[in-house]
Amino acid sequence: MTDENVLIVQADSAETSLASARLGERRWRCTLGAGGIREDKVEGDAATPVGEFPLRRVYFRNDRLVLPKTQLPARPINEHDGWCDDPRAPTYNRLVHIPNEWSHEKMWREDGLYDLVVVVGYNDDPPEGEWGSAIFLHIAREDYSPTQGCVAFARDDLLELLPLLTRDTRLRMLAHPADEEARPASAAEDEMKLLKDFDERDW
């Protein structure tokens, strides 16, 4: 698969949840989990998992937005929709009906964050252990504050991104922030400057 069909997400630095996402030549701002980016994610750590994952389906509030054209399966959210986040449950990391005996979060929210949700295929084939659940692309708060592990975009940006996603698109979450990738180049420039300033008489 070429990068043209991979949504690549990378944090700006290890000290912030702010990140950038790119798909082909398009770029968007986004925000990540308050727990950082982790290869060893577990339930409740608020971290965004490292790796490459499929995109499963879309859930949306049809009382709040008109869904743009999408190639992903989609259905409206209703007031009885929840998402199980209890590793002990047989429905762990699955959409569930509320009321439900297991721990879950509500999909029908007043704050608008789940007005548009793209389900990321993380720890769902099948769900195992306590490796985490409910990893979504969803709408960010206005201040881009950290998520509980999801990747969140401005509402208009997510509406713009959705028609570009296909059943083959994958989310690639990079482990290293952008500023760490820039450091080796900077160090090399400093070394070149030292060599340039070097005088043989210093020997």
VEXKOL-92908 format. One record per residue (C-alpha): residue number from 1; chain; z, y, x; residue in three letters. Coordinates in pm, whole numbers, plus 50000, padded with zeros to 5 digits. Each point is the difference from the previous one (the first is absolute). Layout:
<pts>
+-----+-----+-------+-------+-------+------+
! seq ! mol !     z !     y !     x ! type !
+-----+-----+-------+-------+-------+------+
! NUM !   A !     Z !     Y !     X !  ALA !
...
+-----+-----+-------+-------+-------+------+
</pts>
This chain:
<pts>
+-----+-----+-------+-------+-------+------+
! seq ! mol !     z !     y !     x ! type !
+-----+-----+-------+-------+-------+------+
!   1 !   A ! 50000 ! 50000 ! 50000 !  MET !
!   2 !   A ! 49906 ! 50342 ! 50134 !  THR !
!   3 !   A ! 50240 ! 50293 ! 49998 !  ASP !
!   4 !   A ! 49778 ! 50157 ! 49732 !  GLU !
!   5 !   A ! 50182 ! 49785 ! 49745 !  ASN !
!   6 !   A ! 50348 ! 50016 ! 50151 !  VAL !
!   7 !   A ! 50252 ! 50262 ! 49894 !  LEU !
!   8 !   A ! 50173 ! 50076 ! 50331 !  ILE !
!   9 !   A ! 50342 ! 50164 ! 49982 !  VAL !
!  10 !   A ! 50189 ! 50136 ! 50300 !  GLN !
!  11 !   A ! 50323 ! 50197 ! 50023 !  ALA !
!  12 !   A ! 49991 ! 50336 ! 50178 !  ASP !
!  13 !   A ! 50305 ! 49911 ! 50209 !  SER !
!  14 !   A ! 50301 ! 49771 ! 50005 !  ALA !
!  15 !   A ! 50217 ! 50290 ! 49881 !  GLU !
!  16 !   A ! 49820 ! 50066 ! 49672 !  THR !
!  17 !   A ! 49872 ! 49814 ! 49697 !  SER !
!  18 !   A ! 49693 ! 50225 ! 49988 !  LEU !
!  19 !   A ! 49679 ! 49816 ! 50072 !  ALA !
!  20 !   A ! 49623 ! 50013 ! 49972 !  SER !
!  21 !   A ! 49771 ! 49756 ! 49822 !  ALA !
!  22 !   A ! 49630 ! 49956 ! 50064 !  ARG !
!  23 !   A ! 49725 ! 49803 ! 49834 !  LEU !
!  24 !   A ! 49668 ! 50039 ! 50176 !  GLY !
!  25 !   A ! 49958 ! 50373 ! 50064 !  GLU !
!  26 !   A ! 50249 ! 50107 ! 49733 !  ARG !
!  27 !   A ! 50358 ! 50097 ! 50080 !  ARG !
!  28 !   A ! 50311 ! 50071 ! 49795 !  TRP !
!  29 !   A ! 50363 ! 50090 ! 50062 !  ARG !
!  30 !   A ! 50263 ! 49752 ! 49886 !  CYS !
!  31 !   A ! 50362 ! 49905 ! 50050 !  THR !
!  32 !   A ! 50168 ! 49670 ! 50089 !  LEU !
!  33 !   A ! 50335 ! 49827 ! 49970 !  GLY !
!  34 !   A ! 50331 ! 50161 ! 50090 !  ALA !
!  35 !   A ! 50080 ! 49688 ! 50206 !  GLY !
!  36 !   A ! 49704 ! 50053 ! 50233 !  GLY !
!  37 !   A ! 49718 ! 49758 ! 50073 !  ILE !
!  38 !   A ! 50116 ! 49647 ! 50075 !  ARG !
!  39 !   A ! 49852 ! 49664 ! 50089 !  GLU !
!  40 !   A ! 50327 ! 49834 ! 49889 !  ASP !
!  41 !   A ! 50030 ! 50160 ! 49658 !  LYS !
!  42 !   A ! 50263 ! 49862 ! 49760 !  VAL !
!  43 !   A ! 50093 ! 50077 ! 49643 !  GLU !
!  44 !   A ! 50185 ! 50329 ! 49959 !  GLY !
!  45 !   A ! 49929 ! 50147 ! 50344 !  ASP !
!  46 !   A ! 49765 ! 50272 ! 49858 !  ALA !
!  47 !   A ! 49753 ! 49922 ! 50280 !  ALA !
!  48 !   A ! 49622 ! 49985 ! 49979 !  THR !
!  49 !   A ! 49869 ! 49667 ! 50131 !  PRO !
!  50 !   A ! 49765 ! 49980 ! 50298 !  VAL !
!  51 !   A ! 49685 ! 49795 ! 49953 !  GLY !
!  52 !   A ! 49679 ! 49969 ! 49801 !  GLU !
!  53 !   A ! 50018 ! 49924 ! 49631 !  PHE !
!  54 !   A ! 49766 ! 49966 ! 49701 !  PRO !
!  55 !   A ! 50017 ! 50232 ! 49700 !  LEU !
!  56 !   A ! 50068 ! 49801 ! 49682 !  ARG !
!  57 !   A ! 49977 ! 50215 ! 49688 !  ARG !
!  58 !   A ! 50071 ! 50336 ! 49836 !  VAL !
!  59 !   A ! 50267 ! 50100 ! 49748 !  TYR !
!  60 !   A ! 49989 ! 50345 ! 49841 !  PHE !
!  61 !   A ! 50147 ! 50220 ! 49728 !  ARG !
!  62 !   A ! 49721 ! 50052 ! 49750 !  ASN !
!  63 !   A ! 50214 ! 50257 ! 49819 !  ASP !
!  64 !   A ! 49998 ! 50218 ! 50312 !  ARG !
!  65 !   A ! 49662 ! 49955 ! 50169 !  LEU !
!  66 !   A ! 49646 ! 49880 ! 49951 !  VAL !
!  67 !   A ! 49939 ! 49715 ! 50240 !  LEU !
!  68 !   A ! 49701 ! 50062 ! 50228 !  PRO !
!  69 !   A ! 49740 ! 49729 ! 50044 !  LYS !
!  70 !   A ! 50141 ! 49718 ! 50212 !  THR !
!  71 !   A ! 49885 ! 49657 ! 50115 !  GLN !
!  72 !   A ! 50357 ! 49870 ! 50001 !  LEU !
!  73 !   A ! 50151 ! 49830 ! 49694 !  PRO !
!  74 !   A ! 50196 ! 50258 ! 49801 !  ALA !
!  75 !   A ! 50227 ! 50025 ! 49699 !  ARG !
!  76 !   A ! 50230 ! 50262 ! 49847 !  PRO !
!  77 !   A ! 50375 ! 49999 ! 50069 !  ILE !
!  78 !   A ! 50227 ! 49963 ! 49698 !  ASN !
!  79 !   A ! 50368 ! 50069 ! 49946 !  GLU !
!  80 !   A ! 50094 ! 49634 ! 50045 !  HIS !
!  81 !   A ! 49839 ! 49959 ! 50344 !  ASP !
!  82 !   A ! 50221 ! 49943 ! 50303 !  GLY !
!  83 !   A ! 49960 ! 49864 ! 50351 !  TRP !
!  84 !   A ! 50243 ! 49733 ! 50119 !  CYS !
!  85 !   A ! 50171 ! 50080 ! 50332 !  ASP !
!  86 !   A ! 50254 ! 49716 ! 49999 !  ASP !
!  87 !   A ! 49920 ! 49736 ! 50268 !  PRO !
!  88 !   A ! 50198 ! 49740 ! 49800 !  ARG !
!  89 !   A ! 49773 ! 50032 ! 49698 !  ALA !
!  90 !   A ! 49703 ! 49772 ! 49925 !  PRO !
!  91 !   A ! 49816 ! 50322 ! 49910 !  THR !
!  92 !   A ! 50076 ! 50171 ! 50334 !  TYR !
!  93 !   A ! 49739 ! 50263 ! 50087 !  ASN !
!  94 !   A ! 49828 ! 49961 ! 49665 !  ARG !
!  95 !   A ! 49945 ! 50212 ! 49691 !  LEU !
!  96 !   A ! 50267 ! 49911 ! 49743 !  VAL !
!  97 !   A ! 50087 ! 50085 ! 49642 !  HIS !
!  98 !   A ! 50308 ! 50217 ! 49942 !  ILE !
!  99 !   A ! 50273 ! 49919 ! 49902 !  PRO !
! 100 !   A ! 50030 ! 49748 ! 50281 !  ASN !
! 101 !   A ! 50297 ! 49813 ! 50146 !  GLU !
! 102 !   A ! 49888 ! 50055 ! 50359 !  TRP !
! 103 !   A ! 50016 ! 50322 ! 50202 !  SER !
! 104 !   A ! 49687 ! 50209 ! 49950 !  HIS !
! 105 !   A ! 49866 ! 50351 ! 50006 !  GLU !
! 106 !   A ! 49838 ! 50169 ! 49703 !  LYS !
! 107 !   A ! 49628 ! 50067 ! 50014 !  MET !
! 108 !   A ! 50020 ! 50251 ! 49711 !  TRP !
! 109 !   A ! 50148 ! 50302 ! 50178 !  ARG !
! 110 !   A ! 50061 ! 50359 ! 49900 !  GLU !
! 111 !   A ! 49941 ! 50146 ! 50347 !  ASP !
! 112 !   A ! 49628 ! 49917 ! 50005 !  GLY !
! 113 !   A ! 50007 ! 49802 ! 50325 !  LEU !
! 114 !   A ! 49865 ! 49690 ! 49826 !  TYR !
! 115 !   A ! 49746 ! 50175 ! 49780 !  ASP !
! 116 !   A ! 49747 ! 49829 ! 50228 !  LEU !
! 117 !   A ! 50088 ! 49691 ! 50204 !  VAL !
! 118 !   A ! 49787 ! 49775 ! 50220 !  VAL !
! 119 !   A ! 50178 ! 49671 ! 50075 !  VAL !
! 120 !   A ! 49988 ! 49899 ! 50368 !  VAL !
! 121 !   A ! 49979 ! 49626 ! 50067 !  GLY !
! 122 !   A ! 50312 ! 49986 ! 50217 !  TYR !
! 123 !   A ! 50228 ! 49692 ! 49985 !  ASN !
! 124 !   A ! 49841 ! 49883 ! 49677 !  ASP !
! 125 !   A ! 49793 ! 49692 ! 50083 !  ASP !
! 126 !   A ! 50252 ! 49862 ! 49934 !  PRO !
! 127 !   A ! 50310 ! 50224 ! 50025 !  PRO !
! 128 !   A ! 50236 ! 49862 ! 50264 !  GLU !
! 129 !   A ! 50351 ! 50058 ! 50131 !  GLY !
! 130 !   A ! 50129 ! 50355 ! 49984 !  GLU !
! 131 !   A ! 49702 ! 50161 ! 50166 !  TRP !
! 132 !   A ! 49965 ! 50279 ! 49748 !  GLY !
! 133 !   A ! 49830 ! 50080 ! 49672 !  SER !
! 134 !   A ! 49828 ! 50271 ! 49798 !  ALA !
! 135 !   A ! 49781 ! 50140 ! 50276 !  ILE !
! 136 !   A ! 49759 ! 50236 ! 49826 !  PHE !
! 137 !   A ! 49769 ! 50292 ! 50050 !  LEU !
! 138 !   A ! 50139 ! 50256 ! 49757 !  HIS !
! 139 !   A ! 50043 ! 50372 ! 49936 !  ILE !
! 140 !   A ! 50213 ! 50199 ! 50244 !  ALA !
! 141 !   A ! 50264 ! 50258 ! 49922 !  ARG !
! 142 !   A ! 49884 ! 50359 ! 50050 !  GLU !
! 143 !   A ! 50192 ! 50027 ! 50328 !  ASP !
! 144 !   A ! 49865 ! 49668 ! 50132 !  TYR !
! 145 !   A ! 50354 ! 49869 ! 50035 !  SER !
! 146 !   A ! 50029 ! 49639 ! 50123 !  PRO !
! 147 !   A ! 49944 ! 49703 ! 49771 !  THR !
! 148 !   A ! 50190 ! 49673 ! 49971 !  GLN !
! 149 !   A ! 49727 ! 49829 ! 50206 !  GLY !
! 150 !   A ! 49683 ! 50090 ! 49814 !  CYS !
! 151 !   A ! 49710 ! 50222 ! 50108 !  VAL !
! 152 !   A ! 49994 ! 50310 ! 49778 !  ALA !
! 153 !   A ! 49724 ! 50258 ! 49956 !  PHE !
! 154 !   A ! 49965 ! 50328 ! 49815 !  ALA !
! 155 !   A ! 49889 ! 49927 ! 49645 !  ARG !
! 156 !   A ! 49653 ! 50151 ! 50041 !  ASP !
! 157 !   A ! 49949 ! 49820 ! 50331 !  ASP !
! 158 !   A ! 50086 ! 49661 ! 49852 !  LEU !
! 159 !   A ! 49764 ! 50069 ! 49709 !  LEU !
! 160 !   A ! 49730 ! 50083 ! 50258 !  GLU !
! 161 !   A ! 50074 ! 49689 ! 50206 !  LEU !
! 162 !   A ! 50007 ! 49748 ! 49715 !  LEU !
! 163 !   A ! 49622 ! 49990 ! 49927 !  PRO !
! 164 !   A ! 49937 ! 49930 ! 50370 !  LEU !
! 165 !   A ! 50210 ! 49683 ! 49998 !  LEU !
! 166 !   A ! 49833 ! 49663 ! 49939 !  THR !
! 167 !   A ! 50128 ! 49647 ! 49956 !  ARG !
! 168 !   A ! 49932 ! 49950 ! 50372 !  ASP !
! 169 !   A ! 50178 ! 50314 ! 50122 !  THR !
! 170 !   A ! 50307 ! 49933 ! 50210 !  ARG !
! 171 !   A ! 50295 ! 50220 ! 50094 !  LEU !
! 172 !   A ! 50065 ! 50001 ! 50374 !  ARG !
! 173 !   A ! 50342 ! 50139 ! 50088 !  MET !
! 174 !   A ! 50013 ! 50083 ! 50371 !  LEU !
! 175 !   A ! 50318 ! 49930 ! 50195 !  ALA !
! 176 !   A ! 49977 ! 50290 ! 50244 !  HIS !
! 177 !   A ! 50015 ! 50364 ! 49890 !  PRO !
! 178 !   A ! 49721 ! 50238 ! 50094 !  ALA !
! 179 !   A ! 50206 ! 50199 ! 50250 !  ASP !
! 180 !   A ! 50075 ! 49686 ! 50204 !  GLU !
! 181 !   A ! 49630 ! 49925 ! 50031 !  GLU !
! 182 !   A ! 49943 ! 50353 ! 50128 !  ALA !
! 183 !   A ! 50262 ! 49978 ! 50275 !  ARG !
! 184 !   A ! 49811 ! 49775 ! 50246 !  PRO !
! 185 !   A ! 49704 ! 50239 ! 49994 !  ALA !
! 186 !   A ! 50234 ! 50293 ! 50064 !  SER !
! 187 !   A ! 50167 ! 49817 ! 50288 !  ALA !
! 188 !   A ! 49661 ! 49928 ! 50152 !  ALA !
! 189 !   A ! 49909 ! 50368 ! 49980 !  GLU !
! 190 !   A ! 50323 ! 50093 ! 50179 !  ASP !
! 191 !   A ! 49923 ! 49746 ! 50273 !  GLU !
! 192 !   A ! 49650 ! 50140 ! 50046 !  MET !
! 193 !   A ! 50145 ! 50351 ! 50027 !  LYS !
! 194 !   A ! 50238 ! 49884 ! 50274 !  LEU !
! 195 !   A ! 49711 ! 49844 ! 50192 !  LEU !
! 196 !   A ! 49797 ! 50317 ! 49960 !  LYS !
! 197 !   A ! 50283 ! 50210 ! 50138 !  ASP !
! 198 !   A ! 50065 ! 49758 ! 50286 !  PHE !
! 199 !   A ! 49946 ! 50137 ! 50350 !  ASP !
! 200 !   A ! 49962 ! 49765 ! 50300 !  GLU !
! 201 !   A ! 50225 ! 50232 ! 50200 !  ARG !
! 202 !   A ! 50286 ! 49882 ! 49775 !  ASP !
! 203 !   A ! 49994 ! 49666 ! 50180 !  TRP !
+-----+-----+-------+-------+-------+------+
</pts>
